[in-house]
Amino acid sequence: MRVLIPQPLRSYTGQRDRVEAEGATLGALLDDLDRRFPGIRFRMIDEQDRMRPHIVFFVRGAKTLDLGEPLAGSDEVVILQALSGG
């Protein structure tokens, strides 16, 4: 399935803004992304296997906070990274 990558994470994907990955759930998809692009998962998921607060995932156009979210091969996953600062 197609995964849209935010600008801050494109250094892991060779500057590609869209990549292909597989997985029956969002968590499995992120594991597959990490196999293809080592280190990318840690930028989105912390040591306790929780989503980092500055990362937002959209599956089928809806925001999800569940790594167990089921995926279908035709789904598109969008990863957004919030900007912060002061």
N, CA, C and O atoms as a MOPAC input file, in Angstrom:
PM7 MOZYME 1SCF
protein

 N      0.82900 1    -1.17500 1     0.00000 1
 C      0.00000 1     0.00000 1     0.00000 1
 C      0.87100 1     1.23500 1     0.00000 1
 O      2.05500 1     1.17900 1     0.33100 1
 N      0.28300 1     2.33300 1    -0.36800 1
 C      1.05000 1     3.57200 1    -0.47800 1
 C      1.09600 1     4.28100 1     0.87500 1
 O      0.09200 1     4.36000 1     1.58300 1
 N      2.27900 1     4.79500 1     1.22200 1
 C      2.49100 1     5.53400 1     2.46000 1
 C      3.07300 1     6.88900 1     2.08400 1
 O      4.08700 1     6.96200 1     1.39100 1
 N      2.43000 1     7.96200 1     2.54100 1
 C      2.92600 1     9.30900 1     2.29300 1
 C      3.81800 1     9.71400 1     3.46000 1
 O      3.41700 1     9.63200 1     4.62100 1
 N      5.02600 1    10.15100 1     3.13700 1
 C      6.06800 1    10.43700 1     4.12400 1
 C      6.22400 1    11.95200 1     4.28500 1
 O      6.34800 1    12.65900 1     3.28500 1
 N      6.22200 1    12.46600 1     5.52100 1
 C      6.41400 1    13.90000 1     5.72000 1
 C      7.87000 1    14.30800 1     5.46000 1
 O      8.78200 1    13.48700 1     5.55100 1
 N      8.06100 1    15.55200 1     5.14300 1
 C      9.39300 1    16.07600 1     4.81100 1
 C     10.46100 1    15.72500 1     5.85200 1
 O     11.55100 1    15.30700 1     5.46200 1
 N     10.20200 1    15.87500 1     7.15900 1
 C     11.26400 1    15.59100 1     8.13200 1
 C     11.73800 1    14.13000 1     8.15600 1
 O     12.81700 1    13.85200 1     8.68000 1
 N     10.96500 1    13.20100 1     7.60600 1
 C     11.35900 1    11.79100 1     7.61400 1
 C     11.89500 1    11.32000 1     6.26400 1
 O     12.27100 1    10.15600 1     6.12600 1
 N     11.93500 1    12.18400 1     5.29000 1
 C     12.35000 1    11.76400 1     3.95200 1
 C     13.84200 1    11.44900 1     3.84600 1
 O     14.26500 1    10.82000 1     2.87600 1
 N     14.62900 1    11.86100 1     4.79900 1
 C     16.05000 1    11.48900 1     4.77200 1
 C     16.19400 1     9.97100 1     4.90200 1
 O     17.20300 1     9.40900 1     4.47400 1
 N     15.20600 1     9.30800 1     5.48400 1
 C     15.22700 1     7.85100 1     5.61500 1
 C     14.81500 1     7.15500 1     4.32300 1
 O     15.20200 1     6.01100 1     4.08400 1
 N     14.03200 1     7.83600 1     3.48900 1
 C     13.47000 1     7.21000 1     2.28500 1
 C     14.15700 1     7.68100 1     1.01000 1
 O     13.61000 1     7.51600 1    -0.08100 1
 N     15.33200 1     8.25800 1     1.12800 1
 C     16.01700 1     8.76300 1    -0.05400 1
 C     15.27600 1     9.93700 1    -0.67400 1
 O     15.27200 1    10.10500 1    -1.89300 1
 N     14.65000 1    10.74800 1     0.17100 1
 C     13.89800 1    11.94200 1    -0.20900 1
 C     12.58300 1    11.63600 1    -0.92800 1
 O     11.96100 1    12.54500 1    -1.47700 1
 N     12.15500 1    10.39400 1    -0.93400 1
 C     10.87200 1    10.05400 1    -1.56900 1
 C      9.72000 1    10.45100 1    -0.65100 1
 O      9.76500 1    10.20600 1     0.55400 1
 N      8.69700 1    11.06000 1    -1.22300 1
 C      7.53700 1    11.46700 1    -0.43500 1
 C      6.45000 1    10.40300 1    -0.39700 1
 O      5.51000 1    10.50100 1     0.39100 1
 N      6.57500 1     9.37500 1    -1.25400 1
 C      5.63500 1     8.25100 1    -1.27800 1
 C      6.44300 1     6.97300 1    -1.39700 1
 O      7.35200 1     6.86900 1    -2.22100 1
 N      6.10000 1     6.00100 1    -0.56200 1
 C      6.75900 1     4.70400 1    -0.61600 1
 C      5.69800 1     3.62000 1    -0.50600 1
 O      4.55300 1     3.89100 1    -0.14400 1
 N      6.08700 1     2.39900 1    -0.82000 1
 C      5.21100 1     1.24100 1    -0.68800 1
 C      5.63400 1     0.44400 1     0.54400 1
 O      6.82200 1     0.33300 1     0.84700 1
 N      4.65200 1    -0.10500 1     1.24400 1
 C      4.92100 1    -0.96000 1     2.39600 1
 C      3.74900 1    -1.92200 1     2.54700 1
 O      2.69800 1    -1.74500 1     1.93100 1
 N      3.94900 1    -2.94500 1     3.37900 1
 C      2.93100 1    -3.97000 1     3.59000 1
 C      2.69200 1    -4.15700 1     5.07500 1
 O      3.56700 1    -3.89000 1     5.89900 1
 N      1.49400 1    -4.61900 1     5.40600 1
 C      1.17300 1    -4.94200 1     6.78600 1
 C     -0.32100 1    -5.05700 1     6.96900 1
 O     -1.09300 1    -4.32000 1     6.35600 1
 N     -0.72400 1    -5.98600 1     7.81600 1
 C     -2.14800 1    -6.18900 1     8.09300 1
 C     -2.67900 1    -5.16000 1     9.08400 1
 O     -3.88600 1    -4.93000 1     9.15800 1
 N     -1.76800 1    -4.53500 1     9.85200 1
 C     -2.13000 1    -3.48600 1    10.80700 1
 C     -1.16500 1    -2.32300 1    10.63900 1
 O     -0.13600 1    -2.44900 1     9.97600 1
 N     -1.50100 1    -1.19200 1    11.24300 1
 C     -0.61000 1    -0.04000 1    11.17900 1
 C      0.74100 1    -0.37700 1    11.79900 1
 O      1.77900 1     0.01000 1    11.26300 1
 N      0.74100 1    -1.09100 1    12.91700 1
 C      1.99900 1    -1.48500 1    13.55700 1
 C      2.85200 1    -2.35400 1    12.64600 1
 O      4.06400 1    -2.15600 1    12.55700 1
 N      2.22800 1    -3.32100 1    11.96400 1
 C      2.96500 1    -4.18600 1    11.04300 1
 C      3.49200 1    -3.38800 1     9.85300 1
 O      4.58900 1    -3.65500 1     9.36300 1
 N      2.72300 1    -2.42000 1     9.39200 1
 C      3.18200 1    -1.56300 1     8.29700 1
 C      4.42200 1    -0.77800 1     8.72000 1
 O      5.37100 1    -0.65300 1     7.94700 1
 N      4.41700 1    -0.24900 1     9.94200 1
 C      5.57600 1     0.50400 1    10.43100 1
 C      6.79600 1    -0.40700 1    10.59100 1
 O      7.92500 1     0.02200 1    10.34800 1
 N      6.57700 1    -1.64700 1    10.99400 1
 C      7.68700 1    -2.60800 1    11.06600 1
 C      8.26800 1    -2.84500 1     9.66900 1
 O      9.48600 1    -2.91300 1     9.50100 1
 N      7.38900 1    -2.97100 1     8.67200 1
 C      7.84600 1    -3.17300 1     7.29600 1
 C      8.59600 1    -1.94500 1     6.79500 1
 O      9.62500 1    -2.07200 1     6.13100 1
 N      8.08700 1    -0.76200 1     7.11000 1
 C      8.80300 1     0.46800 1     6.72700 1
 C     10.20200 1     0.47500 1     7.33100 1
 O     11.16400 1     0.87800 1     6.67700 1
 N     10.31300 1     0.02700 1     8.58500 1
 C     11.62200 1     0.02700 1     9.24500 1
 C     12.56900 1    -0.99200 1     8.62600 1
 O     13.78000 1    -0.77300 1     8.60600 1
 N     12.04000 1    -2.09500 1     8.12300 1
 C     12.89700 1    -3.05600 1     7.41700 1
 C     13.41600 1    -2.44500 1     6.11400 1
 O     14.56800 1    -2.65300 1     5.73300 1
 N     12.56200 1    -1.70200 1     5.45100 1
 C     12.93900 1    -1.09000 1     4.17200 1
 C     13.79000 1     0.16200 1     4.36300 1
 O     14.67900 1     0.45400 1     3.56400 1
 N     13.50000 1     0.89700 1     5.43800 1
 C     14.17200 1     2.17300 1     5.70500 1
 C     14.59300 1     2.19700 1     7.17400 1
 O     13.91500 1     2.80800 1     8.00100 1
 N     15.70500 1     1.53600 1     7.50500 1
 C     16.11700 1     1.37500 1     8.90700 1
 C     16.16500 1     2.69500 1     9.68200 1
 O     16.71500 1     3.69700 1     9.22600 1
 N     15.56400 1     2.64900 1    10.87200 1
 C     15.57000 1     3.79500 1    11.77500 1
 C     14.33000 1     4.66200 1    11.70700 1
 O     14.10200 1     5.46800 1    12.60900 1
 N     13.51700 1     4.52400 1    10.66200 1
 C     12.36500 1     5.41700 1    10.50500 1
 C     11.30800 1     5.19000 1    11.58400 1
 O     10.68500 1     6.14600 1    12.04400 1
 N     11.09800 1     3.93600 1    11.99600 1
 C     10.05500 1     3.63500 1    12.98500 1
 C     10.33000 1     4.34000 1    14.30500 1
 O      9.40400 1     4.86400 1    14.92400 1
 N     11.58200 1     4.36400 1    14.74800 1
 C     11.92400 1     4.98200 1    16.03000 1
 C     11.60200 1     6.47400 1    16.04800 1
 O     11.36600 1     7.04000 1    17.11500 1
 N     11.58900 1     7.10800 1    14.89500 1
 C     11.22600 1     8.52800 1    14.83200 1
 C      9.72800 1     8.73900 1    15.04200 1
 O      9.29200 1     9.85500 1    15.32500 1
 N      8.92800 1     7.65700 1    14.90300 1
 C      7.47800 1     7.76200 1    15.04000 1
 C      6.93200 1     7.05800 1    16.27700 1
 O      5.89800 1     7.46000 1    16.81100 1
 N      7.62200 1     6.00000 1    16.74100 1
 C      7.16300 1     5.16600 1    17.84100 1
 C      8.25700 1     5.11500 1    18.90400 1
 O      9.42600 1     4.89400 1    18.58600 1
 N      7.87800 1     5.31900 1    20.16500 1
 C      8.89700 1     5.37000 1    21.22000 1
 C      9.23800 1     3.97300 1    21.76900 1
 O      8.75600 1     2.95700 1    21.26700 1
 N     10.07200 1     3.95400 1    22.80200 1
 C     10.56500 1     2.71000 1    23.37400 1
 C      9.46700 1     1.88700 1    24.04700 1
 O      9.62200 1     0.67900 1    24.22400 1
 N      8.36000 1     2.52700 1    24.42400 1
 C      7.23200 1     1.83600 1    25.04000 1
 C      6.18100 1     1.44400 1    24.00000 1
 O      5.05300 1     1.09600 1    24.35000 1
 N      6.55400 1     1.50100 1    22.73500 1
 C      5.68600 1     1.14800 1    21.61200 1
 C      4.45400 1     2.04900 1    21.53300 1
 O      3.36100 1     1.60000 1    21.18700 1
 N      4.65000 1     3.32700 1    21.85900 1
 C      3.58100 1     4.33400 1    21.76600 1
 C      3.93600 1     5.34000 1    20.67600 1
 O      5.10900 1     5.60500 1    20.41300 1
 N      2.91300 1     5.88600 1    20.05600 1
 C      3.13400 1     6.91100 1    19.03000 1
 C      3.70700 1     8.15700 1    19.68600 1
 O      3.25000 1     8.58600 1    20.74500 1
 N      4.70300 1     8.72300 1    19.04800 1
 C      5.27800 1     9.96600 1    19.56900 1
 C      4.23700 1    11.08000 1    19.40800 1
 O      3.47000 1    11.07500 1    18.44500 1
 N      4.20900 1    12.02900 1    20.34200 1
 C      3.14100 1    13.03600 1    20.32700 1
 C      3.13700 1    13.95300 1    19.10500 1
 O      2.10600 1    14.54800 1    18.79300 1
 N      4.24500 1    14.07700 1    18.42100 1
 C      4.30300 1    14.97000 1    17.26200 1
 C      3.99100 1    14.25900 1    15.93900 1
 O      4.07600 1    14.87000 1    14.87400 1
 N      3.63300 1    12.98100 1    16.00300 1
 C      3.32400 1    12.20600 1    14.79800 1
 C      1.83000 1    11.88600 1    14.77500 1
 O      1.25300 1    11.50000 1    15.79200 1
 N      1.21300 1    12.05000 1    13.60700 1
 C     -0.19900 1    11.73300 1    13.42000 1
 C     -0.31800 1    10.82100 1    12.20100 1
 O      0.30100 1    11.06300 1    11.16500 1
 N     -1.12100 1     9.77200 1    12.34400 1
 C     -1.35400 1     8.83000 1    11.25200 1
 C     -2.80500 1     8.94300 1    10.78000 1
 O     -3.72800 1     9.05000 1    11.58800 1
 N     -2.98600 1     8.91800 1     9.46100 1
 C     -4.31100 1     8.88100 1     8.86600 1
 C     -4.40300 1     7.63500 1     8.00200 1
 O     -3.54600 1     7.38400 1     7.15600 1
 N     -5.45700 1     6.85900 1     8.22800 1
 C     -5.73000 1     5.65400 1     7.44700 1
 C     -7.11400 1     5.83400 1     6.83000 1
 O     -8.09000 1     6.08300 1     7.53800 1
 N     -7.19100 1     5.70800 1     5.51800 1
 C     -8.45800 1     5.92000 1     4.81400 1
 C     -9.03300 1     7.28500 1     5.13300 1
 O    -10.25200 1     7.44100 1     5.21500 1
 N     -8.17500 1     8.27500 1     5.31500 1
 C     -8.61200 1     9.64500 1     5.56000 1
 C     -9.00200 1     9.96800 1     6.98400 1
 O     -9.38200 1    11.10300 1     7.27000 1
 N     -8.91900 1     8.99600 1     7.89700 1
 C     -9.30200 1     9.22500 1     9.28600 1
 C     -8.08600 1     9.08100 1    10.20100 1
 O     -7.28000 1     8.16300 1    10.05200 1
 N     -7.97600 1    10.00000 1    11.14100 1
 C     -6.88200 1     9.95200 1    12.11600 1
 C     -7.02000 1     8.71100 1    12.98000 1
 O     -8.12400 1     8.35300 1    13.39000 1
 N     -5.90200 1     8.05500 1    13.25400 1
 C     -5.91300 1     6.89000 1    14.14600 1
 C     -4.78200 1     6.98500 1    15.15900 1
 O     -3.69500 1     7.48300 1    14.86200 1
 N     -5.06000 1     6.50100 1    16.34800 1
 C     -4.06400 1     6.43700 1    17.42000 1
 C     -3.77800 1     4.99500 1    17.80100 1
 O     -3.15800 1     4.73100 1    18.83100 1
 N     -4.23100 1     4.05900 1    16.96800 1
 C     -4.18200 1     2.63700 1    17.27500 1
 C     -3.21900 1     1.90600 1    16.34200 1
 O     -3.46300 1     1.81900 1    15.13900 1
 N     -2.12200 1     1.38100 1    16.89800 1
 C     -1.18600 1     0.60800 1    16.07500 1
 C     -1.81700 1    -0.69500 1    15.58300 1
 O     -1.31500 1    -1.31000 1    14.64200 1
 N     -2.90500 1    -1.11300 1    16.20900 1
 C     -3.61700 1    -2.31100 1    15.78700 1
 C     -4.65200 1    -2.04500 1    14.69700 1
 O     -5.37700 1    -2.95600 1    14.29700 1
 N     -4.72500 1    -0.81600 1    14.22000 1
 C     -5.68400 1    -0.45600 1    13.15800 1
 C     -5.49400 1    -1.38400 1    11.96400 1
 O     -4.40100 1    -1.45300 1    11.40300 1
 N     -6.56000 1    -2.10800 1    11.56600 1
 C     -6.42200 1    -3.01800 1    10.41800 1
 C     -6.27300 1    -2.25500 1     9.10800 1
 O     -6.86700 1    -1.19400 1     8.91400 1
 N     -5.47100 1    -2.81700 1     8.22300 1
 C     -5.22300 1    -2.20800 1     6.91600 1
 C     -5.57200 1    -3.19200 1     5.81300 1
 O     -5.49300 1    -4.40900 1     5.98300 1
 N     -5.95800 1    -2.63100 1     4.68400 1
 C     -6.19100 1    -3.41900 1     3.47200 1
 C     -5.16100 1    -2.97600 1     2.43900 1
 O     -4.64500 1    -1.86000 1     2.50300 1
 N     -4.86900 1    -3.85200 1     1.49400 1
 C     -3.85000 1    -3.55400 1     0.48600 1
 C     -4.10700 1    -2.30500 1    -0.32800 1
 O     -3.17200 1    -1.71900 1    -0.87400 1
 N     -5.36800 1    -1.88300 1    -0.42100 1
 C     -5.69900 1    -0.69700 1    -1.21200 1
 C     -5.68100 1     0.58800 1    -0.38500 1
 O     -5.90500 1     1.67000 1    -0.92800 1
 N     -5.41700 1     0.48500 1     0.92500 1
 C     -5.41100 1     1.67300 1     1.78300 1
 C     -4.22600 1     2.58000 1     1.49300 1
 O     -3.18200 1     2.15000 1     1.00400 1
 N     -4.42900 1     3.84700 1     1.81100 1
 C     -3.33500 1     4.81500 1     1.77400 1
 C     -3.12900 1     5.28800 1     3.20200 1
 O     -4.08600 1     5.63700 1     3.89200 1
 N     -1.88400 1     5.29900 1     3.64100 1
 C     -1.54600 1     5.76400 1     4.98400 1
 C     -0.76900 1     7.06400 1     4.84100 1
 O      0.21600 1     7.14500 1     4.10700 1
 N     -1.23200 1     8.06900 1     5.55300 1
 C     -0.57500 1     9.37400 1     5.53400 1
 C      0.04600 1     9.59300 1     6.91100 1
 O     -0.62000 1     9.45100 1     7.93700 1
 N      1.31700 1     9.93900 1     6.91800 1
 C      2.02600 1    10.25400 1     8.15200 1
 C      2.26500 1    11.74900 1     8.16300 1
 O      2.82700 1    12.30100 1     7.21600 1
 N      1.84300 1    12.40400 1     9.22600 1
 C      2.08000 1    13.83600 1     9.36700 1
 C      2.93000 1    14.06000 1    10.61000 1
 O      2.79800 1    13.35900 1    11.61300 1
 N      3.79100 1    15.03700 1    10.51800 1
 C      4.62700 1    15.38600 1    11.65900 1
 C      4.33600 1    16.83100 1    12.01400 1
 O      4.54800 1    17.73400 1    11.20400 1
 N      3.84700 1    17.04600 1    13.23100 1
 C      3.53700 1    18.39700 1    13.68100 1
 C      4.83300 1    19.16200 1    13.90800 1
 O      5.85500 1    18.59100 1    14.28600 1
 N      4.76600 1    20.44100 1    13.67200 1
 C      5.89900 1    21.32800 1    13.93900 1
 C      5.67400 1    21.98600 1    15.27600 1
 O      4.54500 1    22.31000 1    15.64500 1
 N      6.75600 1    22.18200 1    15.99900 1
 C      6.64100 1    22.85700 1    17.29200 1
 C      7.80600 1    23.82200 1    17.45100 1
 O      8.76500 1    23.80200 1    16.67900 1
 N      7.70300 1    24.62900 1    18.42500 1
 C      8.76100 1    25.59500 1    18.67200 1
 C      8.17200 1    26.84800 1    19.28100 1
 O      6.97500 1    26.92100 1    19.56100 1
 N      9.00100 1    27.80000 1    19.47500 1
 C      8.48300 1    29.00600 1    20.11600 1
 C      9.21900 1    30.21400 1    19.68100 1
 O      8.91000 1    31.31900 1    20.12700 1

